[in-house]
Amino acid sequence: MTDWSARFMTDWASIQDVTLAWDHARSQFPGVEVSEAEFRAYLLRHNAPGESDEAPAQGRNPLVIITDLYLACACSRGDARAIAAFEHRYSSTVESVRLRFRGRAPSEPELWAELAQRLFVRTEDKPAKIAEFSGRSELGAWLKVVTSRIILNRLQAEKPEASVEDRILEGLLVTQASPELSVGRAEHRALMSKAFALAASELPTRERRILRQAFAEGFTIDDLASLYNVHRSTAARWIKDATNSLSGRVATIVRTELRLSKAEYESWARDITSSMDVSIAKYLATRAG
């Protein structure tokens, strides 16, 4: 890492080395022109990002982030060459998300048409969504979130009864860890869904987001590691911690509603935890590619 790129990442909107950062990014996209003044203004607008699709990432690669920000800035103006470069650069990224949904996802041309409409179209009172990209994660990881949500919104419109909580519930409790648990879920499906939704709503924001991305939006463990810029073992630990917290909350709610004895409650809680543990193991084994 060069000295200027390290300093750039500490305060990218004010230091003199923005000129060098701009020159580096510009060299990555021949024919895509963003003036230095415009690039500085874009960085200034994103120097203190608030709530967005991106999670704060530590140890970002400054050369990648600088390049991503330059491309996003050009695309936000509706620059045709920049948009073409974006589509070429991320075609495999979008396709990898689409394939996770197998036959349920729209065709590749349909998906790109919707992405283009959502990311690059501006109105008089609203900038293009690509302008929301602030460099807190890599652009490819940010795009995976946007693409997943587009597909999920389409599926949700087709089946409005399938809530995010229901998708997480199915994703976590699809194993045969306990036949008794399967029977119990069938008998108390409404209660289970209610308890699960309530328990999920009480989770910290990050834990709820992690579970949604892993078990409802189809993110692989490597996707999560890339999105949050952490080692995959850290991402796996986050999932484990979130499911432990969730299973405990669900068990407590169900015990209250069903008035289970202590022994029945402990058996039920063990079944829930065991089922989620097996689901996590399957997730790590089958979605690591």
C-alpha positions in Angstrom: 0.0 0.0 0.0 1.4 3.4 -0.9 1.7 6.2 1.6 -0.8 8.3 -0.3 -3.5 5.5 -0.4 -3.1 4.9 3.3 -3.6 8.5 4.1 -6.5 8.7 1.6 -8.4 6.1 3.6 -8.2 8.1 6.8 -9.7 11.3 5.5 -10.5 11.0 1.8 -12.5 14.2 1.5 -9.9 16.7 2.6 -6.3 15.6 2.0 -4.1 16.8 -0.9 -3.6 13.2 -2.1 -7.1 13.1 -3.6 -5.4 14.1 -6.8 -3.3 11.0 -6.9 -6.3 8.9 -6.0 -8.3 10.4 -8.8 -5.5 9.9 -11.3 -5.2 6.2 -10.3 -9.0 5.5 -10.6 -9.2 7.4 -13.9 -6.5 5.1 -15.4 -8.7 2.0 -14.6 -11.5 3.1 -17.0 -10.2 4.6 -20.3 -12.8 6.8 -21.8 -14.8 7.3 -18.5 -14.1 10.9 -17.5 -14.9 12.4 -14.1 -13.2 15.7 -13.3 -11.1 16.0 -10.2 -13.4 18.6 -8.8 -16.4 16.3 -9.3 -14.6 13.4 -7.7 -13.7 15.5 -4.7 -17.3 16.6 -4.4 -18.5 13.0 -4.5 -16.1 12.0 -1.8 -17.1 14.9 0.4 -20.8 13.9 0.2 -19.9 10.4 1.3 -17.3 11.2 3.9 -19.7 10.6 6.8 -22.2 8.0 5.5 -25.3 7.2 7.5 -27.7 4.2 7.2 -27.3 2.4 3.9 -27.1 -1.1 2.4 -23.4 -1.1 3.4 -21.9 -2.2 6.7 -18.8 -0.5 8.0 -15.8 -2.5 6.8 -12.4 -2.5 8.4 -9.1 -2.9 6.5 -10.6 -1.9 3.2 -8.3 -2.1 0.2 -7.9 1.6 -0.7 -7.1 1.0 -4.4 -10.2 -1.1 -4.9 -12.4 1.4 -3.0 -11.0 4.4 -4.9 -11.7 2.7 -8.2 -15.2 1.7 -7.0 -16.0 5.2 -6.0 -14.8 6.7 -9.3 -17.0 4.3 -11.3 -20.0 4.9 -9.1 -19.6 8.6 -9.4 -19.5 8.4 -13.2 -22.5 6.0 -13.3 -24.5 8.3 -11.1 -24.4 11.0 -13.9 -25.8 8.5 -16.4 -22.5 8.2 -18.2 -23.1 5.5 -20.9 -19.4 4.4 -21.0 -19.3 4.1 -17.2 -22.5 2.1 -17.1 -21.2 -0.2 -19.9 -18.0 -0.7 -17.8 -20.1 -1.4 -14.7 -22.1 -4.1 -16.5 -19.0 -5.7 -18.0 -17.2 -5.7 -14.7 -20.1 -7.1 -12.6 -21.9 -9.4 -15.0 -20.6 -12.5 -13.2 -21.4 -11.0 -9.8 -25.0 -10.5 -10.7 -25.3 -13.9 -12.4 -23.9 -15.6 -9.3 -26.7 -14.1 -7.2 -29.3 -14.9 -9.8 -28.3 -18.6 -10.0 -28.7 -19.0 -6.2 -32.5 -18.6 -6.7 -32.4 -21.3 -9.4 -35.6 -21.2 -11.5 -37.3 -18.6 -9.3 -35.2 -15.7 -10.4 -35.9 -13.5 -13.5 -33.9 -14.1 -16.7 -30.5 -12.4 -17.0 -31.8 -9.7 -19.4 -34.8 -9.0 -17.2 -32.7 -8.7 -14.1 -30.2 -6.3 -15.7 -33.0 -4.2 -17.1 -34.4 -3.8 -13.5 -30.9 -3.2 -12.1 -30.3 -0.5 -14.7 -33.7 1.1 -13.9 -33.0 1.1 -10.2 -29.3 2.0 -10.1 -28.8 4.5 -13.0 -32.1 6.3 -13.6 -32.3 9.8 -12.1 -35.3 12.1 -11.7 -35.4 15.9 -11.0 -35.8 15.4 -7.3 -34.0 12.0 -6.8 -30.5 11.0 -7.7 -29.7 7.5 -9.1 -29.4 4.8 -6.4 -25.8 4.2 -7.4 -25.0 7.5 -5.9 -25.8 6.0 -2.5 -22.7 3.8 -2.7 -20.2 5.3 -0.2 -17.2 2.9 -0.2 -17.9 1.4 3.2 -17.7 -2.0 1.4 -16.5 -3.0 -2.0 -18.9 -2.2 -4.9 -19.3 -5.8 -5.8 -20.5 -6.7 -2.3 -22.9 -3.8 -2.3 -24.3 -4.8 -5.7 -25.0 -8.4 -4.3 -27.2 -6.9 -1.7 -29.1 -4.7 -4.2 -29.5 -7.6 -6.6 -30.7 -10.0 -3.9 -33.3 -7.5 -2.8 -34.6 -7.0 -6.3 -35.1 -10.7 -6.8 -36.7 -11.2 -3.3 -39.0 -8.2 -3.9 -40.3 -9.9 -7.1 -40.8 -13.2 -5.3 -42.5 -11.4 -2.4 -44.9 -9.8 -4.8 -45.8 -13.2 -6.3 -46.2 -14.7 -2.8 -47.0 -11.9 -0.4 -47.6 -14.3 2.5 -43.9 -15.3 2.6 -42.4 -12.8 5.0 -38.6 -12.4 5.5 -39.1 -14.0 8.9 -40.8 -17.0 7.4 -37.9 -17.4 4.9 -35.4 -17.3 7.7 -37.5 -19.8 9.7 -37.6 -22.2 6.8 -33.9 -21.8 6.2 -33.0 -22.5 9.8 -35.4 -25.3 10.5 -35.4 -27.5 7.4 -33.3 -30.3 8.9 -34.4 -33.6 10.3 -32.5 -33.1 13.5 -35.5 -33.9 15.6 -38.7 -35.7 14.3 -40.5 -34.5 17.4 -39.6 -30.9 16.5 -41.0 -31.3 13.0 -44.3 -32.6 14.5 -44.4 -29.7 16.9 -43.8 -27.2 14.2 -46.7 -28.6 12.2 -49.1 -28.5 15.2 -48.1 -25.0 16.3 -47.1 -23.4 13.0 -48.9 -20.2 13.7 -47.5 -19.9 17.2 -44.0 -20.7 15.9 -44.2 -18.0 13.2 -45.5 -15.5 15.7 -42.8 -16.3 18.2 -40.1 -16.3 15.6 -41.1 -12.9 14.2 -41.2 -11.4 17.7 -37.8 -12.9 18.6 -36.3 -11.8 15.4 -37.6 -8.2 15.9 -35.8 -8.1 19.3 -32.4 -9.1 17.9 -29.8 -6.4 17.5 -29.8 -4.9 14.0 -26.5 -6.6 12.9 -27.6 -10.1 14.0 -31.0 -9.7 12.2 -29.2 -8.5 9.1 -26.8 -11.4 9.1 -29.5 -14.0 9.5 -31.6 -12.4 6.7 -28.6 -12.3 4.3 -27.6 -15.9 5.1 -30.9 -17.7 5.3 -33.4 -15.5 3.4 -31.3 -13.8 0.7 -29.0 -16.7 -0.2 -25.6 -15.1 0.7 -22.7 -17.6 1.0 -20.3 -17.5 3.9 -17.7 -16.0 1.6 -20.1 -13.4 0.4 -20.7 -12.3 4.0 -17.0 -12.3 4.7 -16.4 -10.1 1.6 -19.3 -7.8 2.4 -18.1 -7.1 6.0 -14.4 -7.4 5.1 -13.8 -10.1 7.8 -12.4 -13.6 7.7 -14.9 -16.3 6.9 -14.4 -17.8 10.4 -15.6 -14.5 11.8 -18.7 -14.4 9.6 -19.4 -18.0 10.7 -19.1 -17.1 14.3 -21.5 -14.2 13.8 -24.1 -16.5 12.3 -23.6 -19.0 15.2 -24.0 -16.2 17.8 -27.1 -14.8 16.1 -28.8 -18.2 15.9 -28.0 -19.0 19.5 -29.6 -15.7 20.5 -32.6 -16.2 18.3 -33.2 -19.8 19.5 -33.1 -18.7 23.1 -35.6 -16.0 22.5 -38.0 -18.2 20.5 -37.9 -20.9 23.2 -38.7 -18.5 25.9 -41.6 -17.1 24.0 -43.0 -20.5 23.2 -42.6 -21.7 26.8 -44.7 -18.8 28.0 -47.4 -19.4 25.4 -47.6 -23.2 25.8 -47.0 -23.2 29.5 -44.5 -26.0 29.2 -42.9 -27.6 32.3 -39.3 -27.1 32.9 -38.4 -30.5 31.6 -40.6 -30.0 28.5 -39.1 -26.6 27.9 -35.5 -27.8 28.2 -36.2 -30.6 25.7 -37.9 -28.2 23.3 -35.1 -25.7 23.6 -32.5 -28.4 22.9 -34.4 -29.5 19.8 -34.6 -25.9 18.5 -30.8 -25.4 19.1 -29.9 -28.8 17.6 -32.0 -28.1 14.5 -30.4 -24.7 14.0 -26.9 -26.2 14.6 -27.4 -28.7 11.9 -28.7 -26.0 9.5 -25.6 -23.9 10.1 -23.4 -26.9 9.5 -25.2 -27.6 6.2 -25.0 -23.9 5.3 -21.2 -23.8 5.8 -20.7 -27.1 4.0 -22.9 -26.4 0.9 -22.7 -22.6 0.4 -19.0 -22.0 0.7 -18.4 -21.9 -3.0 
